[in-house]
Amino acid sequence: MKLLKKHYLQVYYQPVIRTLTGRLCGAEALIRWIDPVKGFLSPGDFIPLFEEMNLSYKVDRYVIQEVTQGLRGRIDKGEKLVPVSINLSRADFQMMDPLTELNQAMRKNGLRWSLVRVEITESALSKDVAGLKRAIHNFRQAGYEVWMDDFGSGYSSLNYLKNFEFDEIKLDIDLHEGL
């Protein structure tokens, strides 16, 4: 993808703060498109397009590479590390083997598996439930934490989630509407 080669797509790190302590406990890797002409483009504008064109797995593969190389760079500089979460979508499980991709990048960069967390979007639960359950189990067996991302944005229920082995569930709450 030309966008990736020219680095128009960049990984940004959103801090994860423990509310009880106010301390940084992790980061979430998010992709952002910085167009040389149009400037910053909203993920809501380009992510659905990538998904529709079956290109989102290439972006997620790029994120895996960027995150693992970034973590290696921080280690080499002696900087503080926190675990980084990467997002995986339904297309990732259809178009590639995300566990193999992640394991290869982790080995290449000499990283501990505990430095990366896997977030699976709620929309990924809607197809191939058995395959996704197996994938989550395999990630956990390999030593990764697996989180449900944006629970509440779709149609899943808490009762449905009991079928999966998530280590953590992130709620999708619109703070403008209140709790």
Backbone as a ProteinNet text record, in pm:
[ID]
protein_1_A
[PRIMARY]
MKLLKKHYLQVYYQPVIRTLTGRLCGAEALIRWIDPVKGFLSPGDFIPLFEEMNLSYKVDRYVIQEVTQGLRGRIDKGEKLVPVSINLSRADFQMMDPLTELNQAMRKNGLRWSLVRVEITESALSKDVAGLKRAIHNFRQAGYEVWMDDFGSGYSSLNYLKNFEFDEIKLDIDLHEGL
[TERTIARY]
84.8	0	89	62.1	139.6	133.8	17.9	1.2	99.6	123.5	213.7	359.3	394	531.2	572.5	478	508.5	486.1	446.7	423.3	314.9	213.3	97.5	15.2	20.1	-44.1	60.7	26	120	52.8	135.6	85.7	97.1	-13	-17.6	-49.6	0.6	-19.4	-108.9	-223.7	-317.3	-286.3	-256.5	-222.4	-341.8	-311.5	-411	-372.2	-461.1	-434.3	-525	-468.6	-549	-618	-748.2	-823.1	-798.2	-775.5	-754.9	-621.8	-518.8	-386.3	-344	-406.4	-365.5	-235.6	-190.8	-63.2	-83.3	15.8	19.6	43.3	-44	-28.1	-21.2	-31.5	-26.1	-54.2	-60.6	-94.2	-167.8	-249	-317.5	-265.3	-220	-169.8	-288.4	-295.6	-403.9	-343.6	-408	-357.1	-420.7	-339.3	-385.7	-332.6	-413.8	-375	-345.4	-220.9	-179.2	-150.5	-246.2	-234.7	-154.2	-59.5	22.4	-57	-172.6	-254.3	-371.4	-446.7	-567.4	-541.6	-424.3	-392.8	-447.4	-487.4	-534.9	-671.7	-684.3	-811.6	-863	-989.4	-1050.2	-1050	-1015.9	-1022.5	-1162.4	-1263.7	-1400.8	-1426.4	-1341.3	-1355.3	-1279.8	-1165.3	-1086	-1088.6	-1108.8	-1110.1	-1223.2	-1347.5	-1453.5	-1422.2	-1355.9	-1317.8	-1215.5	-1115.1	-1015.7	-1081.5	-1176.8	-1245.4	-1325.9	-1394.3	-1475.4	-1389	-1267.1	-1176	-1084.3	-1109.8	-1027.1	-880	-853.1	-715.7	-679.9	-776.7	-750	-645.9	-639	-539.1	-397.5	-378.5	-245.9	-207.8	-306.3	-282	-248.8	-322.8	-297	-161.7	-123	10.5	117.7	94.2	185.1	193.5	80.6	78.2	159.5	143.6	221.4	371	413.3	555	601.3	523.3	560.8	566.7	469.8	465.1	583.8	610.4	719.5	855.4	872.5	997.3	1010.7	897.1	898.7	935.1	880.6	915.2	1063.6	1114.5	1257.6	1342.3	1301	1373	1375	1263.8	1257	1349.1	1352.6	1442.4	1587.2	1622.1	1759.1	1802.5	1707.8	1738.6	1729	1689.4	1676.2	1555	1453.6	1333.5	1234.6	1147.5	1045.2	948.6	905.6	812.4	680	573.3	441.7	385.8	298.4	238.5	159.8	164.5	93.8	-12.1	-132.2	-242.3	-249.1	-269.8	-294.4	-434.3	-500.2	-637	-638.5	-719.7	-740.5	-888.6	-916.5	-1054.9	-1088.4	-1211.7	-1258.4	-1177.4	-1146.9	-1071.9	-933.7	-872.7	-739.6	-741.9	-846.8	-857.5	-895.1	-953.3	-990.2	-876.6	-795.2	-695.5	-552.3	-527	-392	-401.6	-290.8	-284.4	-221.4	-303.6	-248.6	-154.6	-177.1	-88.3	51.4	58.7	188.2	257.2	181.8	238.4	296.5	219.5	263.6	383.2	376.5	488.5	617.4	609.4	728.6	787.5	702.4	750	809.1	749.3	800.4	937.9	952.1	1081.5	1188.4	1151.7	1246	1302.3	1219.2	1259.8	1301.3	1301	1346.1	1264.5	1132.9	1043.4	976.7	944.6	864.2	717.6	650.5	510.3	422.8	459.2	377.8	377.1	459.5	463.7	354.7	287	182	53	-53.7	-188.3	-265.7	-356.3	-436.5	-578.4	-628.7	-767	-845.1	-956.4	-1042.3	-1172.4	-1208.7	-1328.6	-1453.8	-1555.3	-1681.2	-1737	-1718.9	-1772.3	-1709.8	-1589.3	-1524	-1597.4	-1681.3	-1751.3	-1868.1	-1908.9	-2032.5	-2020.9	-1900.8	-1884.5	-1781.5	-1794.7	-1700.9	-1665.9	-1766.2	-1748.2	-1647.8	-1658	-1565.9	-1422	-1401	-1266.6	-1210.3	-1294.2	-1248.3	-1218.9	-1301.2	-1274.3	-1139.4	-1112.2	-985.3	-868.9	-887	-781.7	-752.8	-857	-838.6	-764.6	-806.3	-739.6	-591.6	-562.8	-424.4	-340.2	-396.7	-325	-292	-389.8	-368.6	-266.8	-273.6	-177	-34.7	-24.1	106.9	161.5	75.6	122.7	72.6	-20.8	-76.1	-204.7	-227	-359.4	-447.6	-574.6	-669.2	-784.8	-808.2	-913.3	-1023.5	-1145.9	-1259.2	-1259.4	-1253.9	-1251.2	-1390.1	-1426.6	-1550.8	-1676.8	-1678.4	-1799.9	-1912.8	-2026.3	-2141.5	-2164.3	-2068.3	-2084.9	-2169.5	-2182.8	-2259.7	-2376.1	-2396	-2515.2	-2484.9	-2360.2	-2326.2	-2382.9	-2411.5	-2459	-2353.7	-2362.8	-2271.2	-2286.5	-2407.6	-2432.4	-2356.6	-2349.3	-2278.3	-2127.5	-2076.8	-1932.1	-1877.8	-1963.7	-1915.4	-1859.9	-1888.2	-1838.3	-1692.1	-1635.2	-1500.6	-1409.4	-1279	-1179.9	-1110.5	-1182.7	-1120.3	-1060.3	-943.1	-878.7	-936.3	-984.2	-1039.3	-1141.3	-1240.8	-1342.5	-1342.4	-1324.6	-1327.4	-1466.6	-1529	-1664.3	-1663.8	-1758.2	-1776.4	-1884.8	-1842.5	-1936.2	-1924	-2035.2	-2035.9	-2057.4	-1951.7	-1959	-2050	-2079.7	-2172.5	-2315.9	-2343.4	-2477.4	-2487.3	-2373.8	-2375.6	-2376.3	-2358.3	-2353.4	-2490
-118.7	0	124.6	211.4	335	420.3	421.7	500.5	458.4	327.6	276	304.1	284.6	307.8	453.4	543.9	687.4	739.5	649.9	682.7	789.4	787	873.8	820.1	688.1	627.8	616.6	668.4	669.9	613.9	550.5	495.9	603.7	626.6	717.6	633.6	676.2	599.8	677.1	618.9	677.6	619.5	705.2	652.8	585.5	480.4	413.2	445.3	514.6	562.4	489	436.8	376.6	490.4	485.3	594.2	604	492.4	496	559.6	538.5	589.7	708	724.9	830.7	798.3	674.5	634.1	572.6	597.2	537	387	305.4	159.8	91.8	168.7	110	215.6	170.4	257.2	173.3	240.5	173.8	232.4	144.7	188.2	214.4	335.9	376	428	398.2	443.4	576.6	665.8	797.1	824	888.7	922.3	1070.6	1101.5	1240.1	1261	1318.9	1341	1468.7	1465.5	1584.8	1703.9	1679.4	1788.8	1821.8	1718.1	1739	1745.3	1704.1	1704.5	1580.8	1596.9	1486.9	1439.7	1309.4	1250.5	1163.9	1174.4	1099.5	949.7	866.3	720.6	675.1	746.3	711.6	725.5	804.5	822.6	718.2	672.4	580.7	435.4	407	267	187.7	238.9	162.3	137.9	233	216.8	104.9	103	-4.8	-140	-144.5	-270.3	-316.7	-222.4	-254.4	-307.1	-255.3	-293.8	-411.4	-471.5	-580.9	-542.8	-420.6	-373.3	-351	-363.7	-332	-425.7	-548.4	-641.3	-593.7	-527.5	-474.1	-360.7	-280.8	-172.2	-231	-332.5	-393.1	-463.7	-524.4	-585.3	-475.7	-361.8	-246.9	-198.8	-191.8	-149.2	-245.9	-374.8	-473.7	-446.9	-423.8	-397.6	-269	-164.2	-34.3	-40.9	-105.3	-114.7	-194.8	-309.5	-392.2	-325.4	-259	-186.3	-68.5	-1.6	109.3	63.9	-49.2	-104	-139.9	-200.4	-234.4	-107.6	-2.5	124.5	182.5	173.7	224.1	143.1	12.6	-72.1	-31.1	-14.8	19.2	154.4	245.6	377.8	380.2	266.8	260.7	336.1	354.8	427.9	335.7	396.7	321.8	257.3	137.5	64.1	42.1	48	4.8	-85.4	-178	-263	-179.3	-223.1	-155.6	-250	-198.7	-275.9	-251	-360	-347.9	-399.3	-338.2	-375.2	-471.6	-574.5	-668.8	-671.4	-679.3	-681.4	-817.5	-834.6	-959.7	-992	-891.9	-914.2	-971.9	-935.1	-987.5	-1139.2	-1192.6	-1336.7	-1408.3	-1333.5	-1392.6	-1386	-1280.5	-1254.9	-1292.9	-1316.4	-1353.3	-1430.2	-1474.7	-1538.4	-1436.7	-1359.5	-1251.1	-1299	-1419.4	-1470.3	-1495.9	-1555.5	-1578.5	-1446.4	-1350.9	-1218.2	-1153.5	-1156.5	-1093.2	-1167.7	-1299.7	-1377.4	-1352.3	-1346.5	-1321.9	-1183.6	-1083.8	-947.9	-939.5	-1010.1	-1010.2	-1077.2	-1190.7	-1260.8	-1176.6	-1119.8	-1038.1	-924	-867.6	-752.9	-791.7	-921.1	-968.8	-915.8	-920.9	-863.7	-971.7	-935.5	-1019.9	-1008.9	-1122	-1123.9	-1033.4	-1011.8	-930	-782.7	-743	-602.7	-566.4	-667.2	-639.2	-707.5	-631.5	-684.1	-684.1	-775.7	-787.3	-742.7	-648.6	-603.3	-648.6	-713.5	-760.6	-681.8	-623.9	-541.1	-626.6	-567.9	-640.7	-692.2	-617.4	-660.4	-790.4	-823.9	-948.7	-1070.8	-1052.9	-1166.3	-1216.5	-1139.5	-1171.8	-1286.7	-1324	-1433	-1532.9	-1656.1	-1763.5	-1763.9	-1782	-1780.7	-1886.4	-2006.1	-2113.1	-2077.3	-2021.6	-1982.1	-1871.8	-1775.6	-1665.8	-1714.3	-1803.6	-1860.7	-1931.7	-2006.3	-2077	-1977.4	-1869.6	-1768.4	-1699.4	-1663.4	-1599.6	-1693.8	-1818.9	-1919.2	-1930.3	-1932.9	-1945.4	-1823.9	-1704.4	-1584	-1594	-1634.5	-1644.2	-1753.9	-1865.4	-1974.2	-1928.6	-1837.5	-1786.5	-1683.3	-1637.3	-1543.9	-1401.9	-1377.7	-1243.1	-1227.8	-1107.6	-1075.2	-1042.2	-1081.2	-1052.6	-973.2	-857.4	-767.8	-756.4	-739.5	-704.3	-552	-499.6	-355.8	-305	-193.4	-122.4	-202.9	-280.4	-354	-254.2	-281.7	-192.6	-112.5	-118.6	-44.4	-123	-252.4	-338.6	-400	-528.1	-594.5	-707.1	-722.3	-829.6	-802.2	-909.6	-898.1	-957.7	-924.4	-983.9	-1135.5	-1181.7	-1325.4	-1390.8	-1322.9	-1373	-1377	-1278.4	-1268.8	-1383.7	-1448.2	-1557.2	-1672.8	-1673	-1776.9	-1756	-1640.6	-1606.6	-1586.9	-1606.7	-1595.3	-1459	-1352.7	-1220.6	-1192.6	-1129.3	-1089.3	-958.4	-876.5	-746.6	-705.4	-629.9	-578.6	-427.2	-361.4	-215.8	-173.3	-88.4	-44.9	73.7	74.2	186.3	274.8	384.7	473.1	612.5	667.7	805.6	894.2	961.3	1041.9	1162.9	1198.5	1310	1270.3	1140.1	1091.3	1054.4	1041.7	1005.5	854.9	813.4	669.6	614.7
0	0	0	-93.3	-107.8	18.7	83.2	206.1	314.8	323.8	426.3	389.8	264	220.1	237.2	215.4	228.1	370.5	460.3	601.7	621.5	532.6	554.1	670.9	688.5	804.6	913.8	1031	1142.2	1267	1349.8	1475.5	1582.8	1650.5	1765	1888.1	2000.7	2124	2219.7	2247.1	2342.8	2479.7	2578.1	2710.7	2778.5	2854.1	2937.5	3081.1	3150.8	3287	3384.5	3492.6	3600.6	3674.1	3679	3741	3891.5	3957.3	4102.5	4141.9	4059.7	4095.4	4010.6	3893.9	3802.3	3729.9	3738	3677.9	3539.5	3455.5	3323.6	3339.1	3280.8	3293	3157.3	3050.6	2917.9	2812.9	2689.5	2577.1	2473.5	2394.3	2284.5	2154.7	2065.4	1935.5	1842.7	1794	1703.9	1574.2	1464.2	1334.7	1297.7	1244.2	1200.9	1060.8	979	842.1	837.9	804	789	640.4	570.2	427.2	401.4	307.1	283.3	229.8	172.4	118.1	210.8	252.9	332	481.9	525.4	668	737.1	863.1	946.1	897.5	871.7	832.6	947	975.2	1084.4	1055	1155.4	1135.6	1095.2	1141.2	1104.1	955.4	887.7	743.5	662.9	712.5	630.7	675.4	803	848.7	781.4	777.2	709.4	560.7	496.5	356.6	341.6	429.7	426.3	450.4	543	571.4	450.4	386	268.8	153.9	141.9	34.4	74.8	192.3	245.2	255	300.9	318.3	465.1	553.9	694.7	755.3	707.1	762	730.5	616.4	582.6	678.6	713.3	808.6	945.4	987.1	1118.1	1120.9	1011.6	1001.5	1016.9	954.2	964.8	1109.9	1177.6	1317.7	1403.6	1380.7	1455.8	1438.2	1314.5	1288	1356	1344.1	1402	1555.1	1615.6	1762	1814.3	1753.2	1802.8	1780.2	1667.7	1643.6	1740.5	1768.9	1864.4	2004.8	2046.4	2177.7	2183.6	2077.6	2073.1	2084.9	2016	2022.7	2163.4	2233.1	2371.2	2462.7	2442.6	2522	2495.9	2368.5	2331.2	2388	2405.8	2461.8	2614.2	2673.5	2818.7	2871.4	2786.1	2826.5	2896.9	2974.8	3047.4	2948.2	2981.7	2896.9	2967.9	2890.7	2937.1	2827.2	2863	2759.3	2658.4	2534.2	2425.5	2370.5	2352.6	2295.2	2145	2071.8	1928.2	1899.9	1803.8	1769	1652	1664.2	1555.3	1520	1391.4	1345.2	1286.2	1248.8	1189.2	1063.3	983	858.7	885.3	996.1	1027.3	1038.8	1097.6	1117.4	987.1	892.4	764.2	662.6	671	567.1	604.7	733	776.5	907.1	955.1	1085.8	1181.1	1252.5	1334.8	1445.3	1498.2	1602.4	1544.7	1428.7	1364.8	1333.3	1279.4	1247.2	1372.7	1480.8	1604.4	1664	1668.2	1722.7	1645.2	1514	1432.9	1463.2	1474.7	1504.7	1644.7	1738.9	1876.4	1881.1	1814.5	1811.7	1741.8	1628.9	1551.2	1635	1721.6	1802.9	1944.4	1973.9	2104.1	2220.2	2206.3	2306.9	2391.7	2515.7	2603.2	2558.8	2557.2	2512	2599.6	2724.7	2815.5	2775.7	2680.3	2637.7	2538.4	2484	2385.4	2429	2421.8	2448.6	2317.5	2304.1	2183.4	2215.6	2137	2152.2	2030	2054.9	1947.6	1953.1	1839.6	1835.5	1848.6	1906.8	1927.3	1795.3	1687.3	1557.6	1509.7	1557.2	1517.3	1570.8	1673	1734.2	1651	1550.7	1480.2	1380.1	1339.3	1242.6	1294.7	1255.6	1289.4	1437.9	1519.9	1665.2	1709.6	1654.5	1694.3	1659.4	1540.3	1498.5	1585.3	1622.2	1706.2	1848.2	1899.3	2032.4	2032.8	1927.6	1915.1	1906.2	1829.1	1813.6	1946.5	2020.4	2151.3	2244.6	2245.6	2329.1	2291.2	2161.5	2116	2154.4	2145	2188.6	2337.5	2415.2	2560.2	2592.5	2523.1	2544	2509.5	2412	2371.7	2471.4	2563.9	2666.2	2653.2	2561	2543.4	2623	2676.4	2729	2610	2617.5	2509.9	2568.4	2511	2558.6	2453.8	2502.3	2416.5	2406.7	2285.5	2264.9	2227.9	2283.4	2249.2	2274.5	2383.5	2416.7	2438.4	2378.2	2389.3	2262.6	2169.5	2044.6	1944.5	1966.4	1875.8	1948.3	1925.8	1977.8	2075	2114.8	2207.3	2346	2416.1	2553.3	2645.9	2772.8	2869.2	2870.9	2850.8	2846.7	2729.8	2617.6	2500	2525.1	2598.7	2623	2707	2783.6	2869	2785.9	2655.6	2567.3	2525.5	2563.8	2520.8	2641.1	2621.2	2728.5	2726.8	2750	2751.7	2889.3	2889.3	3014.2	3066.1	2975.1	3013.6	2908.6	2951.6	2860.3	2870.1	2755.3	2750.5	2705.4	2784.4	2753.4	2659.6	2567	2476.3	2537	2598	2666.3	2606.7	2564.5	2517.5	2638.7	2681.6	2802.4	2786.9	2663.7	2642.4	2679.2	2667.4	2702.2	2849.1	2916.4	3057.6	3075.7	3197.8	3224.8	3249.2
[MASK]
+++++++++++++++++++++++++++++++++++++++++++++++++++++++++++++++++++++++++++++++++++++++++++++++++++++++++++++++++++++++++++++++++++++++++++++++++++++++++++++++++++++++++++++++++++

